Amino acid sequence: PTIHIKAVGTRLENSVHIHWSDFRKQTKTEEKMSDNQLARELKIKTAAVKRLTAEVGSYIKEAEMNKIQIDKLKADSDANAGKLKQWEAVYAETQSMIPNSRDRLRVATEDLSRFLNSPAVQQQLATGEPDTQQLWAEANAMLQNAIMQI
């Protein structure tokens, strides 16, 4: 069967056709997942949060190092004005990357949190294998670490 959805109140005037199989793909976590599927999804989502947490931390550390370099150049009376300007540009660019990275981390964190707290996953964890439960515990710890970076 095909589900017909008509967009109301938007510029879209044609109906959008969504095949039942597409709808089922979108609600995969609502279905009972096998332990392997659950473990795979947990690993993917946890790895994304871990990578983005490291990225945010890296940008923050780089910005701090750039600021130290700028302060050193400002303190040095013999410093080249062009070099100082270059470091200030690098610092500004690094600073501009932090909010973007934090936003992506926030989205990945929300996705992982939704996944971990979905009823289907909770039910599966209650009856699942110890390895899956260990992955869930690690994902939860990574989630708490990521929240501190946001």
DSSP file with accessible surface (Angstrom, degrees, kcal/mol):
  #  RESIDUE AA STRUCTURE BP1 BP2  ACC     N-H-->O    O-->H-N    N-H-->O    O-->H-N    TCO  KAPPA ALPHA  PHI   PSI    X-CA   Y-CA   Z-CA
    1    1 A P              0   0  127      0, 0.0    19,-1.4     0, 0.0     2,-0.4   0.000 360.0 360.0 360.0 150.7    0.0    0.0    0.0
    2    2 A T  E     -A   19   0A  68     17,-0.2     2,-0.5    18,-0.1    17,-0.2  -0.899 360.0-143.0-111.8 136.0    1.0    3.6   -0.6
    3    3 A I  E     -A   18   0A  59     15,-2.3    15,-2.2    -2,-0.4     2,-0.5  -0.852  12.3-152.8 -97.9 130.2    0.4    6.4    1.9
    4    4 A H  E     -A   17   0A 118     -2,-0.5     2,-0.5    13,-0.2    13,-0.2  -0.911  13.5-177.3-106.4 125.2   -0.5    9.7    0.4
    5    5 A I  E     -A   16   0A  85     11,-2.2    11,-3.0    -2,-0.5     2,-0.5  -0.985  10.4-157.6-122.4 126.2    0.4   12.8    2.4
    6    6 A K  E     -A   15   0A 140     -2,-0.5     2,-0.3     9,-0.2     9,-0.2  -0.910  20.4-126.8-105.9 126.4   -0.5   16.2    1.2
    7    7 A A        -     0   0   29      7,-0.6     2,-0.4    -2,-0.5     3,-0.2  -0.562  26.8-159.9 -71.6 127.6    1.5   19.1    2.5
    8    8 A V        +     0   0  132     -2,-0.3     3,-0.1     1,-0.2     5,-0.1  -0.928  67.5   9.7-113.5 133.6   -0.8   21.8    4.0
    9    9 A G  S    S+     0   0   83     -2,-0.4     2,-0.2     1,-0.3    -1,-0.2   0.709 106.8  96.2  77.3  19.0    0.3   25.3    4.5
   10   10 A T  S    S-     0   0   83      2,-0.4    -1,-0.3    -3,-0.2    -3,-0.0  -0.757  90.0-100.0-127.6 179.4    3.5   25.1    2.6
   11   11 A R  S    S+     0   0  240     -2,-0.2     2,-0.5    -3,-0.1    -2,-0.0   0.691  93.2 101.5 -74.0 -17.9    4.6   25.9   -0.9
   12   12 A L        +     0   0   88      1,-0.2    -2,-0.4    -4,-0.0    -3,-0.1  -0.556  40.8 167.4 -71.2 119.8    4.3   22.2   -1.8
   13   13 A E        +     0   0  158     -2,-0.5     2,-0.2     2,-0.1    -1,-0.2   0.616  51.7  78.6-109.5 -18.6    1.0   21.8   -3.7
   14   14 A N  S    S-     0   0  126      1,-0.1    -7,-0.6    -8,-0.0     2,-0.2  -0.579  88.7-103.8 -86.2 155.0    1.5   18.3   -5.1
   15   15 A S  E     -A    6   0A  55     -2,-0.2     2,-0.5    -9,-0.2    -9,-0.2  -0.510  28.4-130.6 -77.4 150.9    1.0   15.2   -2.9
   16   16 A V  E     -A    5   0A  58    -11,-3.0   -11,-2.2    -2,-0.2     2,-0.6  -0.877  16.7-147.3-101.6 128.5    4.0   13.4   -1.6
   17   17 A H  E     -A    4   0A 117     -2,-0.5     2,-0.5   -13,-0.2   -13,-0.2  -0.866  15.8-177.4-101.4 122.6    3.9    9.7   -2.1
   18   18 A I  E     -A    3   0A  34    -15,-2.2   -15,-2.3    -2,-0.6     2,-0.1  -0.979  20.8-137.2-119.3 120.1    5.6    7.6    0.5
   19   19 A H  E >>  -A    2   0A  92     -2,-0.5     4,-1.8   -17,-0.2     3,-0.8  -0.476  22.7-116.4 -74.0 147.4    5.7    3.8   -0.1
   20   20 A W  H 3> S+     0   0  105    -19,-1.4     4,-2.3     1,-0.3     5,-0.2   0.870 115.5  56.8 -53.2 -38.1    4.9    1.7    2.9
   21   21 A S  H 3> S+     0   0   50      1,-0.2     4,-1.6     2,-0.2    -1,-0.3   0.881 105.3  51.5 -65.2 -34.6    8.5    0.2    2.8
   22   22 A D  H <> S+     0   0   69     -3,-0.8     4,-1.6     2,-0.2    -1,-0.2   0.905 109.0  50.8 -65.7 -40.1    9.9    3.7    3.1
   23   23 A F  H  X S+     0   0   79     -4,-1.8     4,-1.1     1,-0.2    -2,-0.2   0.914 108.1  52.5 -64.1 -40.4    7.8    4.4    6.1
   24   24 A R  H  < S+     0   0  116     -4,-2.3     3,-0.3     1,-0.2    -1,-0.2   0.869 105.9  54.4 -65.1 -35.2    8.9    1.2    7.8
   25   25 A K  H >< S+     0   0  149     -4,-1.6     3,-1.0     1,-0.2    -1,-0.2   0.878 105.8  53.1 -65.3 -36.6   12.6    2.1    7.2
   26   26 A Q  H 3< S+     0   0  138     -4,-1.6     3,-0.3     1,-0.3    -1,-0.2   0.760 111.4  45.4 -70.7 -24.9   12.0    5.4    9.0
   27   27 A T  T >X S+     0   0   40     -4,-1.1     3,-1.3    -3,-0.3     4,-0.7  -0.087  71.9 129.9-109.5  35.9   10.5    3.7   12.1
   28   28 A K  G X4  +     0   0   85     -3,-1.0     3,-1.0     1,-0.3    -1,-0.2   0.861  69.0  56.4 -60.2 -37.4   13.1    1.0   12.4
   29   29 A T  G 34 S+     0   0   42     -3,-0.3    -1,-0.3     1,-0.3    91,-0.2   0.712  97.7  64.0 -71.6 -17.1   13.7    1.6   16.1
   30   30 A E  G <4 S+     0   0  126     -3,-1.3    -1,-0.3    90,-0.1    -2,-0.2   0.740  96.1  70.8 -74.0 -25.3   10.0    1.1   16.8
   31   31 A E  S << S-     0   0   65     -3,-1.0     2,-0.5    -4,-0.7    89,-0.0  -0.499 104.3 -89.3 -85.3 163.5   10.3   -2.5   15.7
   32   32 A K        -     0   0  145     -2,-0.2     2,-0.3    91,-0.0    -1,-0.1  -0.605  47.1-153.4 -73.3 123.2   12.2   -5.2   17.6
   33   33 A M        -     0   0   10     -2,-0.5     2,-0.0    87,-0.2    -4,-0.0  -0.736  16.0-113.7 -96.4 149.4   15.8   -5.1   16.5
   34   34 A S     >  -     0   0   55     -2,-0.3     4,-2.8     1,-0.1     5,-0.2  -0.349  32.6-107.6 -72.4 162.4   18.1   -8.1   16.6
   35   35 A D  H  > S+     0   0   29      1,-0.2     4,-2.7     2,-0.2     5,-0.2   0.878 121.8  52.4 -59.8 -36.6   21.0   -7.9   19.1
   36   36 A N  H  > S+     0   0  128      2,-0.2     4,-2.3     1,-0.2    -1,-0.2   0.907 110.8  46.3 -66.2 -41.9   23.3   -7.5   16.1
   37   37 A Q  H  > S+     0   0   79      2,-0.2     4,-2.6     1,-0.2     5,-0.2   0.919 114.0  48.6 -65.3 -43.1   21.3   -4.6   14.7
   38   38 A L  H  X S+     0   0    1     -4,-2.8     4,-2.7     2,-0.2    -2,-0.2   0.939 112.3  48.0 -62.2 -46.1   21.1   -2.9   18.0
   39   39 A A  H  X S+     0   0   15     -4,-2.7     4,-2.5    -5,-0.2    -1,-0.2   0.908 111.9  50.7 -61.7 -41.3   24.8   -3.3   18.7
   40   40 A R  H  X S+     0   0  157     -4,-2.3     4,-2.4     2,-0.2    -1,-0.2   0.939 112.0  46.0 -63.1 -48.5   25.6   -1.9   15.2
   41   41 A E  H  X S+     0   0   39     -4,-2.6     4,-2.6     1,-0.2     5,-0.3   0.913 112.9  50.9 -62.1 -41.6   23.3    1.1   15.7
   42   42 A L  H  X S+     0   0    1     -4,-2.7     4,-2.6    -5,-0.2     5,-0.3   0.922 110.9  48.4 -61.1 -44.2   24.8    1.7   19.1
   43   43 A K  H  X S+     0   0  126     -4,-2.5     4,-2.5    -5,-0.2    -2,-0.2   0.917 113.2  47.2 -62.9 -43.9   28.3    1.6   17.8
   44   44 A I  H  X S+     0   0   84     -4,-2.4     4,-2.1     2,-0.2    -2,-0.2   0.953 116.3  42.3 -64.0 -50.0   27.6    3.9   14.9
   45   45 A K  H  X S+     0   0   34     -4,-2.6     4,-2.0     1,-0.2    -2,-0.2   0.898 116.0  49.0 -67.7 -37.8   25.8    6.5   17.0
   46   46 A T  H  X S+     0   0   23     -4,-2.6     4,-2.8    -5,-0.3    -1,-0.2   0.909 109.9  51.7 -67.8 -40.6   28.4    6.3   19.9
   47   47 A A  H  X S+     0   0   56     -4,-2.5     4,-2.8    -5,-0.3     5,-0.2   0.893 108.5  51.8 -63.4 -38.1   31.3    6.6   17.4
   48   48 A A  H  X S+     0   0   29     -4,-2.1     4,-2.5     2,-0.2     5,-0.2   0.939 112.1  45.3 -64.0 -44.5   29.7    9.8   15.9
   49   49 A V  H  X S+     0   0    0     -4,-2.0     4,-2.5     2,-0.2    -2,-0.2   0.922 113.7  50.1 -65.2 -41.1   29.3   11.3   19.4
   50   50 A K  H  X S+     0   0  133     -4,-2.8     4,-2.2     2,-0.2    -2,-0.2   0.929 112.0  47.3 -62.5 -44.9   32.9   10.3   20.4
   51   51 A R  H  X S+     0   0  138     -4,-2.8     4,-2.3     1,-0.2    -2,-0.2   0.929 114.3  46.0 -63.4 -44.8   34.3   11.8   17.2
   52   52 A L  H  X S+     0   0    8     -4,-2.5     4,-2.5     2,-0.2    -1,-0.2   0.861 110.0  54.2 -70.4 -32.8   32.4   15.1   17.5
   53   53 A T  H  X S+     0   0   10     -4,-2.5     4,-2.3    -5,-0.2    -1,-0.2   0.930 110.8  46.3 -63.7 -43.7   33.3   15.4   21.2
   54   54 A A  H  X S+     0   0   64     -4,-2.2     4,-2.6    -5,-0.2    -2,-0.2   0.893 110.9  53.5 -64.6 -37.8   37.0   15.0   20.3
   55   55 A E  H  X S+     0   0   45     -4,-2.3     4,-2.4     2,-0.2    -2,-0.2   0.930 109.6  46.8 -63.8 -45.6   36.5   17.6   17.4
   56   56 A V  H  X S+     0   0    0     -4,-2.5     4,-2.4     1,-0.2     5,-0.2   0.944 113.7  48.8 -61.7 -45.7   35.0   20.2   19.8
   57   57 A G  H  X S+     0   0   24     -4,-2.3     4,-2.6     1,-0.2    -2,-0.2   0.895 110.3  51.8 -60.6 -39.2   37.8   19.6   22.3
   58   58 A S  H  X S+     0   0   67     -4,-2.6     4,-2.7     2,-0.2    -1,-0.2   0.917 109.9  48.0 -64.8 -44.0   40.4   19.9   19.6
   59   59 A Y  H  X S+     0   0   55     -4,-2.4     4,-2.5     2,-0.2    -2,-0.2   0.902 112.3  49.6 -64.6 -39.1   39.0   23.2   18.4
   60   60 A I  H  X S+     0   0   39     -4,-2.4     4,-2.2     2,-0.2    -2,-0.2   0.945 113.0  46.4 -64.6 -44.3   38.9   24.6   21.9
   61   61 A K  H  X S+     0   0  137     -4,-2.6     4,-2.3     1,-0.2    -2,-0.2   0.914 112.6  50.2 -64.2 -42.1   42.5   23.5   22.6
   62   62 A E  H  X S+     0   0   71     -4,-2.7     4,-2.6     1,-0.2    -1,-0.2   0.910 109.4  51.5 -63.5 -40.2   43.6   24.9   19.3
   63   63 A A  H  X S+     0   0    4     -4,-2.5     4,-2.4     1,-0.2    -1,-0.2   0.914 109.6  50.0 -63.9 -40.3   41.9   28.3   20.0
   64   64 A E  H  X S+     0   0  117     -4,-2.2     4,-2.1     2,-0.2    -1,-0.2   0.914 111.5  48.1 -63.7 -42.2   43.6   28.4   23.4
   65   65 A M  H  X S+     0   0  110     -4,-2.3     4,-2.2     1,-0.2    -2,-0.2   0.898 111.6  50.1 -66.3 -38.9   47.0   27.7   21.9
   66   66 A N  H  X S+     0   0   10     -4,-2.6     4,-2.4     2,-0.2    -2,-0.2   0.897 109.2  51.8 -65.2 -39.9   46.4   30.4   19.2
   67   67 A K  H  X S+     0   0   79     -4,-2.4     4,-2.6     2,-0.2    -2,-0.2   0.909 108.7  50.8 -64.1 -40.1   45.4   32.9   21.9
   68   68 A I  H  X S+     0   0   93     -4,-2.1     4,-2.3     2,-0.2    -2,-0.2   0.925 110.3  49.6 -62.0 -43.8   48.6   32.2   23.8
   69   69 A Q  H  X S+     0   0   57     -4,-2.2     4,-2.3     1,-0.2    -2,-0.2   0.912 110.8  49.8 -62.7 -41.1   50.6   32.8   20.6
   70   70 A I  H  X S+     0   0    3     -4,-2.4     4,-2.5     1,-0.2    -2,-0.2   0.923 110.0  50.3 -64.1 -43.6   48.8   36.1   20.0
   71   71 A D  H  X S+     0   0   78     -4,-2.6     4,-2.0     1,-0.2    -1,-0.2   0.897 110.2  50.6 -62.2 -39.0   49.5   37.2   23.5
   72   72 A K  H  X S+     0   0  135     -4,-2.3     4,-1.6     1,-0.2    -1,-0.2   0.915 111.3  48.0 -63.5 -43.2   53.2   36.3   23.1
   73   73 A L  H  < S+     0   0   17     -4,-2.3     6,-0.3     1,-0.2    -2,-0.2   0.879 111.1  50.5 -66.5 -37.3   53.4   38.3   19.8
   74   74 A K  H  < S+     0   0  116     -4,-2.5    -1,-0.2     1,-0.2    -2,-0.2   0.866 110.7  49.6 -67.3 -35.3   51.6   41.3   21.4
   75   75 A A  H  < S+     0   0   87     -4,-2.0     2,-0.6    -5,-0.2    -1,-0.2   0.787  95.3  83.2 -73.6 -27.2   54.1   41.2   24.3
   76   76 A D    ><  -     0   0   80     -4,-1.6     3,-1.3     1,-0.2    -1,-0.0  -0.679  65.3-161.1 -82.2 116.9   57.1   41.1   22.0
   77   77 A S  T 3  S+     0   0  111     -2,-0.6    -1,-0.2     1,-0.3    -4,-0.0   0.751  90.5  55.2 -70.4 -22.6   57.9   44.6   20.9
   78   78 A D  T 3  S+     0   0  143      2,-0.1    -1,-0.3    -3,-0.0    -2,-0.1   0.360  81.0 129.9 -89.5   5.0   59.9   43.3   17.9
   79   79 A A    <   -     0   0   32     -3,-1.3     2,-0.4    -6,-0.3     3,-0.0  -0.298  64.6-113.9 -66.5 143.6   56.9   41.2   16.6
   80   80 A N     >  -     0   0  110      1,-0.1     4,-2.1     2,-0.0     5,-0.2  -0.614  15.2-142.8 -76.7 129.4   56.0   41.5   13.0
   81   81 A A  H  > S+     0   0   76     -2,-0.4     4,-2.3     1,-0.2     5,-0.1   0.862 101.1  54.7 -63.6 -34.3   52.5   43.1   12.5
   82   82 A G  H  > S+     0   0   37      2,-0.2     4,-2.1     1,-0.2    -1,-0.2   0.900 107.3  49.2 -65.8 -40.4   51.8   40.9    9.6
   83   83 A K  H  > S+     0   0  102      2,-0.2     4,-2.3     1,-0.2    -2,-0.2   0.913 110.6  50.6 -65.8 -41.2   52.5   37.8   11.6
   84   84 A L  H  X S+     0   0   35     -4,-2.1     4,-2.3     1,-0.2    -2,-0.2   0.921 109.6  51.0 -61.4 -42.8   50.3   39.0   14.4
   85   85 A K  H  X S+     0   0  156     -4,-2.3     4,-2.1     1,-0.2    -1,-0.2   0.897 108.8  51.6 -63.3 -38.8   47.5   39.6   11.9
   86   86 A Q  H  X S+     0   0  135     -4,-2.1     4,-2.4     1,-0.2    -1,-0.2   0.926 110.3  47.9 -64.1 -45.2   47.9   36.1   10.5
   87   87 A W  H  X S+     0   0   75     -4,-2.3     4,-2.6     1,-0.2    -1,-0.2   0.872 110.2  52.4 -64.4 -36.8   47.6   34.6   14.0
   88   88 A E  H  X S+     0   0   74     -4,-2.3     4,-2.5     2,-0.2    -1,-0.2   0.890 109.4  49.8 -66.8 -35.7   44.6   36.7   14.8
   89   89 A A  H  X S+     0   0   60     -4,-2.1     4,-2.4     2,-0.2    -2,-0.2   0.912 111.5  48.3 -66.7 -42.1   42.9   35.4   11.5
   90   90 A V  H  X S+     0   0   57     -4,-2.4     4,-2.6     2,-0.2    -2,-0.2   0.925 112.1  49.9 -63.2 -42.9   43.7   31.8   12.5
   91   91 A Y  H  X S+     0   0   62     -4,-2.6     4,-2.8     1,-0.2    -2,-0.2   0.930 110.8  48.9 -61.6 -45.3   42.3   32.4   15.9
   92   92 A A  H  X S+     0   0   58     -4,-2.5     4,-2.0     2,-0.2    -1,-0.2   0.902 111.6  49.6 -62.4 -40.8   39.1   33.9   14.5
   93   93 A E  H  X S+     0   0  131     -4,-2.4     4,-1.1     2,-0.2    -1,-0.2   0.922 111.9  47.8 -64.9 -42.5   38.7   31.0   12.1
   94   94 A T  H >X S+     0   0    5     -4,-2.6     4,-1.0     1,-0.2     3,-0.7   0.926 110.7  51.7 -64.0 -43.6   39.1   28.5   14.9
   95   95 A Q  H 3< S+     0   0   80     -4,-2.8     3,-0.5     1,-0.2    -1,-0.2   0.864 106.3  55.0 -60.6 -36.3   36.7   30.4   17.1
   96   96 A S  H 3X S+     0   0   71     -4,-2.0     4,-0.7     1,-0.2    -1,-0.2   0.750 103.6  56.0 -71.3 -22.3   34.1   30.3   14.3
   97   97 A M  H <X S+     0   0   53     -4,-1.1     4,-2.5    -3,-0.7    -1,-0.2   0.749  92.0  72.1 -79.9 -23.4   34.4   26.5   14.0
   98   98 A I  H  X S+     0   0   14     -4,-1.0     4,-2.7    -3,-0.5     5,-0.2   0.939  96.7  46.1 -62.9 -49.5   33.5   25.9   17.7
   99   99 A P  H  > S+     0   0   71      0, 0.0     4,-2.4     0, 0.0    -1,-0.2   0.916 113.6  50.5 -61.7 -39.0   29.8   26.8   17.5
  100  100 A N  H  X S+     0   0   77     -4,-0.7     4,-2.2     2,-0.2    -2,-0.2   0.935 112.5  46.0 -61.8 -46.0   29.3   24.7   14.3
  101  101 A S  H  X S+     0   0    0     -4,-2.5     4,-2.4     1,-0.2    -1,-0.2   0.898 111.7  51.7 -65.2 -39.2   31.0   21.7   15.9
  102  102 A R  H  X S+     0   0   90     -4,-2.7     4,-2.7    -5,-0.2    -1,-0.2   0.886 108.3  51.8 -65.1 -38.0   29.0   22.1   19.1
  103  103 A D  H  X S+     0   0   83     -4,-2.4     4,-2.4    -5,-0.2    -2,-0.2   0.926 110.9  46.8 -63.7 -44.0   25.8   22.2   17.1
  104  104 A R  H  X S+     0   0   91     -4,-2.2     4,-2.4     2,-0.2    -2,-0.2   0.899 113.0  50.0 -65.1 -37.2   26.7   19.0   15.2
  105  105 A L  H  X S+     0   0    0     -4,-2.4     4,-2.8     2,-0.2    -2,-0.2   0.916 108.9  52.3 -65.3 -41.0   27.6   17.4   18.6
  106  106 A R  H  X S+     0   0   92     -4,-2.7     4,-2.7     2,-0.2    -2,-0.2   0.936 110.5  47.6 -61.1 -44.2   24.3   18.5   20.0
  107  107 A V  H  X S+     0   0   78     -4,-2.4     4,-2.4     1,-0.2    -2,-0.2   0.935 114.1  46.3 -63.2 -45.5   22.4   16.9   17.2
  108  108 A A  H  X S+     0   0   17     -4,-2.4     4,-2.5     2,-0.2    -1,-0.2   0.890 112.7  51.1 -65.4 -36.8   24.4   13.6   17.4
  109  109 A T  H  X S+     0   0    9     -4,-2.8     4,-2.8     2,-0.2    -2,-0.2   0.919 110.4  48.2 -66.4 -43.5   23.9   13.6   21.2
  110  110 A E  H  X S+     0   0   83     -4,-2.7     4,-2.8    -5,-0.2    -2,-0.2   0.906 111.7  50.8 -63.2 -40.2   20.2   14.1   20.9
  111  111 A D  H  X S+     0   0   59     -4,-2.4     4,-2.4     2,-0.2    -2,-0.2   0.936 112.7  45.1 -62.9 -46.6   20.0   11.3   18.3
  112  112 A L  H  X S+     0   0    0     -4,-2.5     4,-3.0     2,-0.2     5,-0.2   0.925 113.5  50.3 -63.8 -42.0   22.0    8.9   20.6
  113  113 A S  H  X S+     0   0   39     -4,-2.8     4,-2.1     2,-0.2    -2,-0.2   0.924 110.7  48.7 -63.2 -45.5   19.8    9.9   23.6
  114  114 A R  H  X S+     0   0  153     -4,-2.8     4,-0.7     1,-0.2    -1,-0.2   0.917 113.7  48.1 -58.7 -43.1   16.6    9.3   21.6
  115  115 A F  H >< S+     0   0    7     -4,-2.4     3,-0.9     1,-0.2     6,-0.2   0.938 112.1  47.8 -64.4 -47.0   17.9    6.0   20.5
  116  116 A L  H 3< S+     0   0    0     -4,-3.0    -1,-0.2     1,-0.2    -2,-0.2   0.832 117.1  43.0 -63.9 -32.0   19.0    4.9   23.9
  117  117 A N  H 3< S+     0   0   96     -4,-2.1    -1,-0.2    -5,-0.2    -2,-0.2   0.415  82.9 119.9 -97.7   1.9   15.7    5.9   25.5
  118  118 A S    <X  -     0   0   11     -3,-0.9     4,-2.6    -4,-0.7     5,-0.2  -0.392  70.0-125.5 -67.3 142.9   13.3    4.6   22.9
  119  119 A P  H  > S+     0   0   94      0, 0.0     4,-2.7     0, 0.0     5,-0.2   0.883 108.8  54.7 -57.5 -38.9   10.9    1.9   24.3
  120  120 A A  H  > S+     0   0   14      1,-0.2     4,-2.3     2,-0.2   -87,-0.2   0.918 111.3  44.0 -63.0 -42.4   12.0   -0.6   21.7
  121  121 A V  H  > S+     0   0    1     -6,-0.2     4,-2.8     2,-0.2     5,-0.2   0.918 112.9  51.8 -69.1 -41.9   15.6   -0.3   22.6
  122  122 A Q  H  X S+     0   0   76     -4,-2.6     4,-1.8     1,-0.2    -2,-0.2   0.919 111.8  46.7 -60.9 -42.3   14.9   -0.4   26.3
  123  123 A Q  H  X S+     0   0  132     -4,-2.7     4,-1.2    -5,-0.2    -1,-0.2   0.920 112.6  49.8 -65.2 -42.5   12.8   -3.5   25.9
  124  124 A Q  H  X S+     0   0   12     -4,-2.3     4,-0.8    -5,-0.2     3,-0.3   0.893 109.6  51.6 -64.0 -39.2   15.5   -5.2   23.8
  125  125 A L  H  < S+     0   0   13     -4,-2.8     3,-0.3     1,-0.2    -1,-0.2   0.862 103.6  58.2 -66.0 -35.4   18.2   -4.3   26.4
  126  126 A A  H  < S+     0   0   79     -4,-1.8    -1,-0.2     1,-0.2    -2,-0.2   0.833 121.7  26.2 -64.5 -29.7   16.2   -5.8   29.2
  127  127 A T  H  < S+     0   0  100     -4,-1.2    -1,-0.2    -3,-0.3    -2,-0.2   0.329 106.6 104.3-113.5   5.8   16.1   -9.2   27.4
  128  128 A G  S  < S-     0   0   16     -4,-0.8    -3,-0.1    -3,-0.3   -94,-0.0  -0.055  76.7 -75.6 -85.2-175.0   19.3   -8.8   25.3
  129  129 A E     >  -     0   0   93      1,-0.1     4,-1.9     4,-0.0     3,-0.4  -0.404  38.3-115.9 -78.1 154.3   22.8  -10.1   25.5
  130  130 A P  H  > S+     0   0   99      0, 0.0     4,-2.3     0, 0.0     5,-0.2   0.843 115.1  59.3 -60.1 -33.5   25.4   -8.8   28.1
  131  131 A D  H  > S+     0   0  118      2,-0.2     4,-2.2     1,-0.2     5,-0.1   0.911 106.2  47.4 -62.0 -40.7   27.6   -7.5   25.3
  132  132 A T  H  > S+     0   0    4     -3,-0.4     4,-2.3     2,-0.2    -1,-0.2   0.902 110.6  51.6 -66.6 -39.6   24.8   -5.3   24.1
  133  133 A Q  H  X S+     0   0   84     -4,-1.9     4,-2.2     2,-0.2    -2,-0.2   0.878 108.6  51.8 -65.8 -34.4   24.2   -4.1   27.6
  134  134 A Q  H  X S+     0   0  108     -4,-2.3     4,-2.4     2,-0.2    -2,-0.2   0.914 109.2  49.9 -66.6 -42.6   27.9   -3.3   27.9
  135  135 A L  H  X S+     0   0   34     -4,-2.2     4,-2.6     1,-0.2    -2,-0.2   0.895 109.4  52.1 -61.4 -39.7   27.7   -1.3   24.6
  136  136 A W  H  X S+     0   0   64     -4,-2.3     4,-2.4     2,-0.2    -2,-0.2   0.920 109.2  49.4 -63.4 -42.6   24.6    0.6   26.0
  137  137 A A  H  X S+     0   0   47     -4,-2.2     4,-2.2     2,-0.2    -2,-0.2   0.915 112.3  48.0 -63.3 -41.9   26.5    1.4   29.2
  138  138 A E  H  X S+     0   0   99     -4,-2.4     4,-2.5     2,-0.2    -2,-0.2   0.903 111.3  50.6 -64.9 -40.4   29.5    2.7   27.2
  139  139 A A  H  X S+     0   0    0     -4,-2.6     4,-2.4     1,-0.2    -2,-0.2   0.905 109.4  51.0 -64.4 -40.2   27.1    4.8   25.0
  140  140 A N  H  X S+     0   0   44     -4,-2.4     4,-2.1     2,-0.2    -1,-0.2   0.906 110.4  48.8 -63.4 -41.7   25.5    6.3   28.0
  141  141 A A  H  X S+     0   0   64     -4,-2.2     4,-2.1     2,-0.2    -2,-0.2   0.914 111.5  49.4 -64.2 -41.6   28.9    7.2   29.5
  142  142 A M  H  X S+     0   0   36     -4,-2.5     4,-2.5     1,-0.2    -2,-0.2   0.890 108.5  54.5 -64.5 -37.2   29.9    8.8   26.1
  143  143 A L  H  X S+     0   0    7     -4,-2.4     4,-2.2     2,-0.2    -2,-0.2   0.925 107.9  48.3 -62.3 -44.7   26.6   10.7   26.1
  144  144 A Q  H  X S+     0   0  110     -4,-2.1     4,-1.3     1,-0.2    -1,-0.2   0.907 111.8  50.2 -63.6 -38.9   27.3   12.2   29.5
  145  145 A N  H  X S+     0   0   77     -4,-2.1     4,-0.8     1,-0.2    -2,-0.2   0.904 110.5  50.0 -64.3 -41.8   30.8   13.2   28.4
  146  146 A A  H >X S+     0   0    0     -4,-2.5     4,-1.1     1,-0.2     3,-0.8   0.879 103.1  59.4 -66.6 -37.4   29.4   14.8   25.3
  147  147 A I  H 3< S+     0   0   85     -4,-2.2     3,-0.4     1,-0.3    -1,-0.2   0.874 101.1  56.0 -61.3 -33.3   26.9   16.8   27.3
  148  148 A M  H 3< S+     0   0  159     -4,-1.3    -1,-0.3     1,-0.2    -2,-0.2   0.803 105.6  52.0 -67.9 -28.1   29.7   18.4   29.2
  149  149 A Q  H <<        0   0   53     -4,-0.8    -1,-0.2    -3,-0.8    -2,-0.2   0.713 360.0 360.0 -79.4 -23.3   31.3   19.6   25.9
  150  150 A I     <        0   0   81     -4,-1.1    -2,-0.1    -3,-0.4    -3,-0.1   0.672 360.0 360.0 -78.0 360.0   28.0   21.2   24.7
